Amino acid sequence: MLRYIKFAFNNFRTRKLRAFLTILGILIGIAAVVSLISLGQGLQESMQEQFELMGIDKIIITPKGGYFGMGVEGTELSKQDMKTIEKVKGVDKTTGIILKIARVKFGHELKYAWVAGVPLDPDSVALWESVQSMKIKDGRDLKQGDRQKAVIGYRIAQEKFFEKQVKIRDKIEIEGKAFKIVGTLEQIGNTQDDSSILISIKVARELFNEPEKLDLIILNVQPGFDVGDVAEKIKKELRKAEDLEEGEDIVEVQTSGDLRGTFNTVFVIVQIVVIGIAAIALLVGGIGIANTMYTSVLERTREIGIMKAVGARNSDIMFIFLIESGLLGLVGGIIGVAVGLGISKSVQVLAAATGTTMIKASFNPFLILGALAFSFIIGSISGLMPARRAAMLKPVDALRYE
């Protein structure tokens, strides 16, 4: 085996440019597969962490066809809807939130940011923060009785939103009203949440002139009750309250399991598309190896004749060319894995620099070993026909070949 490998590498050295160009095709395909799957797995792991923090007993209710107050016209939530939901058997704690894009001014800068009006009773705060994974980094959380007070997201506090850093006790204007900053949030990992501002829901209702409307209702289910069954009961009661038939829901009721399932479905589809794109690159690389090996057979026809004349068997000749094509694929795979890991790590660093920590590179050893094995197999398969042709050459014809 070592003799065959040494023979193959000697052939690469004599045809360096051709070997490099052949390897390049496999390299690009493997780099694409490794980098995209690595980033995909990292994102999946980040999302699974978020779902685990959320727990399996949560239900999230939003206007039909939208989120964050952007539902289809005529579909919205209200305080009355929350009262209806609270009466459903199995519902434990509920909380309603207002979410609006508002004009926010700090110093001379005017920008737009998401402003969340949140209830300030301890149970509601705990429920809201469990879903959004919000934790106080500096200062304090909002408390009952706070009016013109606000808690800001990580990006706003770190000079990544306004030109100047917004600190504890600074004042910002929301829709022309001054609010004193009492706390800053830890980094969540996505730009939207990290650029949000929290204020009292009572103040938000006055600020946005929304005395009844809610943009999001969150609840958890009592122990011993099936979350899916409770979600169906909520849909039924909301339809009944609005005098609607089944299928005419004006809100979306999603369990934490539904959200996880939706994400996993989307993730699988994205992975299939990614692998399909990378497969095209690998196919091109495989064709390049086959072409190189056919050319190599033609160039080394006399050499094959000499080897057969001194006793080399057909299996020996075939094995030499299979090893050579497999090594072309493997070398391309090794470099491709290194390049792919480098690309995925660079994307992670760039994403972190922009405030997004959910995009991570996951270096799974099975992914690396699988990519290397796959590249060797692709190379070997691509070289199968040229190797067979070399093995079938008759010694006399090979020696006469010019």
C-alpha positions as CSV (number, residue, x, y, z in Angstrom):
1,M,0.0,0.0,0.0
2,L,2.7,2.5,1.0
3,R,4.5,1.7,-2.3
4,Y,1.3,2.6,-4.3
5,I,0.9,5.9,-2.3
6,K,4.5,6.9,-2.8
7,F,4.1,6.1,-6.5
8,A,1.0,8.4,-6.7
9,F,2.7,11.3,-4.9
10,N,5.7,11.0,-7.2
11,N,3.3,11.4,-10.2
12,F,1.7,14.5,-8.5
13,R,5.1,16.1,-8.2
14,T,5.8,15.7,-11.9
15,R,2.5,17.2,-12.8
16,K,2.0,19.9,-10.1
17,L,-0.2,22.4,-11.9
18,R,-2.5,19.7,-13.3
19,A,-2.8,18.1,-9.8
20,F,-3.5,21.5,-8.2
21,L,-6.3,22.4,-10.7
22,T,-7.8,18.9,-10.2
23,I,-7.7,19.2,-6.5
24,L,-9.3,22.7,-6.7
25,G,-12.7,21.3,-7.8
26,I,-12.9,18.9,-4.8
27,L,-11.5,21.6,-2.5
28,I,-14.3,24.1,-3.3
29,G,-17.1,21.5,-2.9
30,I,-15.8,20.2,0.5
31,A,-15.1,23.7,1.8
32,A,-18.7,24.7,0.9
33,V,-20.1,21.6,2.6
34,V,-18.0,21.9,5.8
35,S,-18.5,25.7,6.2
36,L,-22.2,25.7,5.6
37,I,-23.0,22.6,7.6
38,S,-20.7,23.8,10.4
39,L,-22.6,27.1,10.6
40,G,-25.9,25.3,10.3
41,Q,-25.2,23.0,13.2
42,G,-23.9,25.9,15.3
43,L,-27.1,27.8,14.7
44,Q,-29.2,24.7,15.5
45,E,-27.3,24.3,18.8
46,S,-27.9,27.9,19.7
47,M,-31.6,27.7,18.9
48,Q,-31.9,24.4,20.9
49,E,-30.4,26.2,23.9
50,Q,-33.0,28.9,23.6
51,F,-35.8,26.4,23.4
52,E,-34.4,24.6,26.5
53,L,-34.3,27.9,28.4
54,M,-37.9,28.6,27.3
55,G,-39.1,25.2,28.6
56,I,-41.8,22.9,27.1
57,D,-44.8,24.4,29.0
58,K,-45.0,27.8,27.2
59,I,-47.6,28.9,24.7
60,I,-47.2,32.1,22.6
61,I,-50.2,33.8,21.0
62,T,-49.8,36.4,18.2
63,P,-52.1,38.1,15.7
64,K,-52.8,35.9,12.6
65,G,-50.1,36.1,9.9
66,G,-47.8,38.4,11.9
67,Y,-45.6,39.0,14.9
68,F,-44.7,42.0,16.9
69,G,-47.9,43.9,16.1
70,M,-47.6,43.3,12.3
71,G,-50.5,40.9,11.8
72,V,-53.0,40.9,8.9
73,E,-55.5,43.7,9.1
74,G,-58.5,42.8,11.3
75,T,-56.5,40.4,13.4
76,E,-55.3,41.6,16.7
77,L,-55.2,40.7,20.4
78,S,-56.7,42.6,23.3
79,K,-57.0,42.6,27.1
80,Q,-60.4,40.8,26.7
81,D,-58.7,38.0,24.7
82,M,-56.3,37.5,27.6
83,K,-59.2,37.3,30.1
84,T,-60.7,34.6,27.9
85,I,-57.5,32.7,27.8
86,E,-57.0,32.9,31.6
87,K,-60.4,31.0,32.0
88,V,-59.2,28.0,30.0
89,K,-58.6,25.0,32.1
90,G,-54.9,24.2,32.4
91,V,-53.7,27.8,31.9
92,D,-51.4,28.9,34.7
93,K,-49.8,32.4,34.4
94,T,-50.4,34.8,31.5
95,T,-48.8,38.0,30.5
96,G,-49.5,40.4,27.6
97,I,-47.0,42.7,25.9
98,I,-47.2,45.7,23.6
99,L,-44.4,45.9,20.9
100,K,-44.0,48.9,18.7
101,I,-41.4,50.5,16.5
102,A,-40.9,54.0,18.0
103,R,-38.8,57.1,17.4
104,V,-36.0,57.1,19.9
105,K,-33.8,60.2,20.5
106,F,-30.5,60.4,22.4
107,G,-28.6,63.6,22.3
108,H,-29.0,64.9,18.8
109,E,-29.5,61.4,17.2
110,L,-32.9,60.2,16.2
111,K,-33.4,56.5,15.4
112,Y,-36.2,53.9,15.4
113,A,-36.1,51.0,17.8
114,W,-38.5,48.3,19.1
115,V,-40.1,49.4,22.3
116,A,-41.7,46.7,24.5
117,G,-44.4,47.6,27.1
118,V,-44.2,44.9,29.7
119,P,-46.2,44.2,32.9
120,L,-44.1,44.9,36.0
121,D,-45.6,42.4,38.4
122,P,-43.1,39.7,39.4
123,D,-44.9,36.7,37.8
124,S,-45.3,38.5,34.4
125,V,-41.6,39.7,34.5
126,A,-40.4,36.1,35.2
127,L,-42.6,34.7,32.4
128,W,-41.6,37.3,29.8
129,E,-37.9,37.0,30.6
130,S,-38.0,33.2,30.5
131,V,-39.2,33.3,26.9
132,Q,-36.9,36.1,25.7
133,S,-33.9,35.0,27.8
134,M,-33.4,38.6,29.1
135,K,-31.1,39.2,32.0
136,I,-30.0,42.4,33.6
137,K,-26.3,43.2,33.0
138,D,-26.0,46.5,34.8
139,G,-28.3,48.5,37.0
140,R,-31.7,47.1,37.8
141,D,-34.8,45.7,36.2
142,L,-38.1,47.6,35.9
143,K,-40.2,47.4,39.0
144,Q,-43.8,48.2,39.9
145,G,-44.4,51.9,40.2
146,D,-41.8,52.8,37.6
147,R,-43.2,55.3,35.0
148,Q,-40.6,57.3,33.1
149,K,-38.0,54.5,33.5
150,A,-36.5,52.2,30.8
151,V,-34.2,49.3,30.4
152,I,-32.1,49.2,27.2
153,G,-30.7,46.4,25.1
154,Y,-27.0,45.5,24.9
155,R,-26.3,47.2,21.6
156,I,-27.8,50.5,22.7
157,A,-25.6,50.4,25.8
158,Q,-22.4,49.5,23.9
159,E,-22.2,52.3,21.4
160,K,-23.5,50.1,18.6
161,F,-26.8,51.8,18.1
162,F,-26.2,55.5,18.9
163,E,-22.8,57.1,18.3
164,K,-22.4,57.6,22.1
165,Q,-22.8,55.0,24.8
166,V,-26.0,55.2,26.7
167,K,-25.3,54.7,30.4
168,I,-27.3,54.2,33.6
169,R,-29.1,57.4,34.7
170,D,-28.9,58.8,31.1
171,K,-32.1,60.0,29.6
172,I,-33.5,59.1,26.2
173,E,-36.7,60.3,24.5
174,I,-39.3,57.8,23.2
175,E,-41.9,59.4,21.0
176,G,-41.0,62.8,22.5
177,K,-41.2,61.6,26.2
178,A,-38.1,61.5,28.4
179,F,-37.2,58.2,30.1
180,K,-34.4,57.6,32.6
181,I,-32.2,54.5,32.0
182,V,-32.2,52.3,35.1
183,G,-30.7,49.1,33.6
184,T,-29.1,47.4,30.6
185,L,-29.6,43.9,29.4
186,E,-27.1,41.2,28.8
187,Q,-26.4,40.3,25.1
188,I,-29.1,38.0,23.7
189,G,-27.4,37.4,20.4
190,N,-29.7,38.9,17.8
191,T,-29.7,42.5,16.6
192,Q,-33.4,43.1,17.1
193,D,-33.6,42.0,20.7
194,D,-30.3,43.7,21.6
195,S,-31.5,47.0,20.2
196,S,-34.9,46.9,22.1
197,I,-36.1,49.1,25.0
198,L,-38.3,48.0,27.8
199,I,-40.8,50.3,29.6
200,S,-43.9,49.8,31.7
201,I,-47.0,48.5,29.8
202,K,-49.1,51.2,31.5
203,V,-46.8,53.9,30.2
204,A,-46.7,52.3,26.8
205,R,-50.5,52.3,26.5
206,E,-50.5,56.0,27.1
207,L,-47.5,56.7,24.9
208,F,-48.9,54.8,21.9
209,N,-52.6,55.4,22.6
210,E,-53.4,51.7,22.8
211,P,-55.7,51.3,25.8
212,E,-56.8,47.7,24.9
213,K,-54.5,46.2,22.3
214,L,-51.9,43.5,22.9
215,D,-49.3,42.4,20.4
216,L,-48.2,39.2,22.2
217,I,-49.6,37.0,24.9
218,I,-47.4,34.5,26.7
219,L,-48.5,31.8,29.1
220,N,-47.4,28.7,30.8
221,V,-49.4,25.5,31.3
222,Q,-50.1,24.0,34.7
223,P,-48.3,20.8,35.6
224,G,-50.2,17.7,34.6
225,F,-51.9,19.3,31.5
226,D,-50.9,18.5,27.9
227,V,-49.6,21.7,26.3
228,G,-51.0,20.8,22.9
229,D,-54.5,20.1,24.4
230,V,-54.5,23.4,26.2
231,A,-53.4,25.2,23.0
232,E,-56.4,23.7,21.1
233,K,-58.8,24.7,23.9
234,I,-57.5,28.3,23.7
235,K,-58.1,28.4,20.0
236,K,-61.6,27.1,20.5
237,E,-62.5,29.6,23.2
238,L,-61.1,32.5,21.2
239,R,-63.1,31.4,18.1
240,K,-66.2,31.2,20.4
241,A,-65.6,34.7,21.8
242,E,-65.3,36.1,18.3
243,D,-68.2,34.0,16.9
244,L,-66.0,32.3,14.3
245,E,-66.1,28.9,12.7
246,E,-63.2,26.4,12.9
247,G,-60.4,27.4,10.5
248,E,-61.3,31.1,10.8
249,D,-58.8,31.9,13.6
250,I,-57.7,35.5,13.8
251,V,-54.7,34.6,16.1
252,E,-51.9,32.1,16.0
253,V,-51.4,29.8,19.0
254,Q,-48.0,28.1,19.1
255,T,-46.5,25.9,21.8
256,S,-42.8,25.9,22.4
257,G,-42.8,22.5,20.8
258,D,-44.5,23.9,17.6
259,L,-41.8,26.6,17.4
260,R,-39.0,24.0,17.8
261,G,-40.6,21.8,15.1
262,T,-41.0,24.7,12.7
263,F,-37.4,25.7,13.2
264,N,-36.2,22.1,12.7
265,T,-38.3,21.8,9.5
266,V,-36.9,25.0,8.0
267,F,-33.4,24.0,9.1
268,V,-33.7,20.6,7.3
269,I,-34.9,22.3,4.1
270,V,-32.0,24.8,4.3
271,Q,-29.5,21.9,4.8
272,I,-30.9,20.0,1.8
273,V,-30.5,23.1,-0.4
274,V,-27.0,23.7,0.9
275,I,-25.9,20.1,0.3
276,G,-27.5,20.2,-3.1
277,I,-25.5,23.3,-4.1
278,A,-22.3,21.7,-2.7
279,A,-23.0,18.5,-4.5
280,I,-22.8,20.4,-7.8
281,A,-19.4,21.6,-6.9
282,L,-18.3,18.1,-5.9
283,L,-19.7,16.7,-9.2
284,V,-17.6,19.2,-11.1
285,G,-14.6,18.2,-9.0
286,G,-15.2,14.5,-9.7
287,I,-15.4,15.2,-13.5
288,G,-12.1,17.1,-13.2
289,I,-10.5,14.0,-11.5
290,A,-11.9,11.7,-14.2
291,N,-10.6,13.9,-16.9
292,T,-7.2,14.1,-15.3
293,M,-7.0,10.4,-14.9
294,Y,-8.0,9.7,-18.5
295,T,-5.2,12.1,-19.6
296,S,-2.8,10.4,-17.2
297,V,-3.6,7.0,-18.7
298,L,-2.9,8.3,-22.3
299,E,0.4,9.9,-21.2
300,R,1.6,6.8,-19.3
301,T,0.5,4.2,-21.8
302,R,4.1,3.1,-22.5
303,E,4.8,3.1,-18.8
304,I,1.8,0.8,-18.3
305,G,3.1,-1.5,-21.0
306,I,6.5,-1.7,-19.4
307,M,5.0,-2.5,-16.0
308,K,2.9,-5.3,-17.5
309,A,5.9,-6.6,-19.4
310,V,7.8,-7.0,-16.2
311,G,4.9,-8.9,-14.5
312,A,2.4,-6.3,-13.2
313,R,-1.1,-7.7,-13.1
314,N,-4.3,-5.9,-14.3
315,S,-5.3,-5.5,-10.6
316,D,-2.0,-3.8,-9.8
317,I,-2.4,-1.3,-12.6
318,M,-6.0,-0.6,-11.7
319,F,-5.1,-0.2,-8.0
320,I,-2.4,2.3,-8.9
321,F,-4.8,4.5,-10.7
322,L,-7.5,4.1,-8.1
323,I,-5.2,5.1,-5.3
324,E,-4.0,8.0,-7.4
325,S,-7.5,9.4,-8.0
326,G,-8.5,8.7,-4.4
327,L,-5.6,10.6,-3.1
328,L,-6.4,13.6,-5.4
329,G,-9.8,13.6,-3.8
330,L,-8.4,13.1,-0.3
331,V,-5.9,15.9,-0.6
332,G,-8.6,18.2,-1.9
333,G,-10.8,17.1,1.0
334,I,-8.1,17.9,3.6
335,I,-7.5,21.4,2.2
336,G,-11.2,21.9,1.7
337,V,-11.9,21.0,5.4
338,A,-9.3,23.4,6.6
339,V,-10.6,26.2,4.3
340,G,-14.2,25.4,5.3
341,L,-13.5,25.5,9.0
342,G,-11.6,28.8,8.5
343,I,-14.6,30.3,6.6
344,S,-17.1,29.2,9.3
345,K,-15.0,30.5,12.1
346,S,-14.5,33.8,10.3
347,V,-18.3,34.2,9.8
348,Q,-18.7,33.5,13.5
349,V,-16.2,36.3,14.4
350,L,-17.8,38.7,12.0
351,A,-21.3,38.0,13.3
352,A,-20.1,38.5,16.9
353,A,-18.6,41.8,15.8
354,T,-22.0,43.0,14.6
355,G,-23.7,41.8,17.9
356,T,-25.0,38.4,16.7
357,T,-23.8,35.6,18.9
358,M,-26.3,33.0,17.8
359,I,-24.3,32.3,14.6
360,K,-21.6,29.9,15.7
361,A,-19.3,27.4,14.0
362,S,-19.8,23.8,15.3
363,F,-16.7,21.7,14.7
364,N,-18.2,18.2,14.8
365,P,-15.5,15.5,14.4
366,F,-18.0,13.3,12.5
367,L,-18.5,16.1,10.0
368,I,-14.7,16.4,9.4
369,L,-14.1,12.6,9.1
370,G,-17.2,12.3,6.9
371,A,-16.0,15.0,4.6
372,L,-12.6,13.4,4.3
373,A,-14.0,9.9,3.6
374,F,-16.5,11.4,1.1
375,S,-13.8,13.2,-0.8
376,F,-11.7,10.1,-1.0
377,I,-14.7,8.0,-2.2
378,I,-15.6,10.7,-4.8
379,G,-12.0,10.7,-6.1
380,S,-11.9,6.9,-6.3
381,I,-15.2,6.6,-8.1
382,S,-14.2,9.3,-10.5
383,G,-11.0,7.4,-11.3
384,L,-12.7,4.0,-11.6
385,M,-13.3,4.1,-15.4
386,P,-9.8,5.5,-16.3
387,A,-8.2,2.9,-14.0
388,R,-10.2,0.1,-15.6
389,R,-9.1,1.3,-19.1
390,A,-5.5,1.3,-18.0
391,A,-5.8,-2.2,-16.6
392,M,-7.3,-3.5,-19.8
393,L,-4.5,-2.3,-22.0
394,K,-2.6,-5.1,-23.8
395,P,1.2,-4.9,-23.1
396,V,2.1,-5.1,-26.8
397,D,-0.3,-2.3,-27.8
398,A,0.8,-0.2,-24.8
399,L,4.5,-0.5,-25.7
400,R,3.9,0.5,-29.3
401,Y,1.8,3.5,-28.3
402,E,3.4,6.9,-29.3
